[in-house]
């Protein structure tokens, strides 16, 4: 398990035990994280699982794929640290990962 921190725009923080092998989107949906709708179910076809990765973690994650980069074009308020949580898979290296859910997703 990895403990993943989701910081919601209203100031709420949710720390979730995330099982290895699940995507961060699946973890968020299973735990009712506000703002993570995941309309496409993880197919990287909608950008409704958009998150901002805490700056301390940006370089520790796998690079964005071309598909992810294209889908991020549909998200609102994209930043350099924007990622689609459906593209990130939980493993022990993500222990303590902090993600911010954009206010635009409410």
C-alpha positions in Angstrom: 0.0 0.0 0.0 1.0 3.6 -0.7 -0.5 6.5 1.2 -1.7 9.1 -1.4 -2.7 12.5 -0.4 -5.5 14.2 -2.4 -5.8 17.9 -1.6 -9.2 19.3 -2.6 -9.7 23.0 -3.6 -12.0 23.6 -0.6 -9.1 22.9 1.8 -10.0 19.3 2.6 -7.2 16.7 2.5 -7.9 13.0 2.0 -5.1 10.5 2.7 -5.9 7.2 1.1 -4.3 3.8 1.3 -3.8 2.9 -2.3 -3.3 -0.7 -3.3 -0.5 -1.5 -5.8 -1.6 -1.9 -9.4 -4.6 0.4 -9.3 -4.5 3.7 -11.2 -4.7 6.9 -9.1 -8.0 7.6 -10.8 -9.4 4.2 -9.7 -8.2 5.0 -6.1 -9.9 8.4 -6.2 -13.2 7.1 -7.6 -13.3 4.2 -5.1 -12.8 6.7 -2.3 -15.2 9.4 -3.6 -12.5 12.1 -4.0 -14.5 15.2 -5.1 -13.6 16.5 -8.5 -12.4 13.2 -10.0 -15.3 12.1 -12.2 -13.4 9.7 -14.5 -16.1 9.9 -17.1 -14.3 7.6 -19.5 -13.4 5.0 -16.9 -9.7 5.3 -17.3 -9.4 5.0 -21.1 -7.5 8.4 -21.3 -10.3 9.8 -23.4 -11.8 12.6 -21.3 -9.4 14.5 -18.9 -12.0 14.4 -16.0 -9.4 12.9 -13.7 -7.0 15.8 -14.1 -4.8 16.5 -11.1 -1.9 18.8 -10.2 1.1 16.9 -9.0 2.9 18.4 -6.0 6.1 20.0 -7.3 8.3 17.8 -5.2 6.9 14.8 -7.1 6.9 15.9 -10.7 10.3 14.6 -11.6 9.7 11.3 -9.7 6.8 10.2 -11.9 7.0 8.5 -15.3 6.9 10.9 -18.3 3.6 11.9 -19.9 2.8 9.8 -22.9 1.7 11.5 -26.2 -1.9 10.4 -25.6 -1.9 11.9 -22.1 -0.5 15.2 -23.4 -3.2 15.4 -26.1 -6.0 14.7 -23.6 -4.7 17.3 -21.2 -5.5 19.8 -24.0 -9.1 19.3 -23.1 -8.6 20.0 -19.4 -9.2 23.5 -17.9 -6.3 25.4 -16.2 -3.5 23.0 -17.3 -0.2 23.7 -15.7 3.3 22.1 -16.1 2.5 19.8 -13.3 -0.8 18.6 -14.7 -1.4 14.9 -15.1 -4.3 12.5 -15.7 -4.6 10.3 -12.7 -5.7 7.4 -14.9 -2.2 7.3 -16.4 -0.4 6.8 -13.0 -0.3 3.4 -11.5 0.2 2.9 -7.7 3.4 1.2 -6.5 5.5 1.5 -3.4 7.5 4.4 -5.0 4.5 6.6 -4.7 4.4 6.5 -0.9 3.4 10.0 0.3 2.5 11.3 -3.2 0.5 14.6 -3.0 -2.0 15.5 -5.6 -4.1 18.7 -5.9 -7.6 18.4 -7.5 -8.1 21.6 -9.6 -10.9 23.9 -8.4 -12.2 24.0 -12.0 -13.4 20.4 -11.6 -16.2 21.2 -9.2 
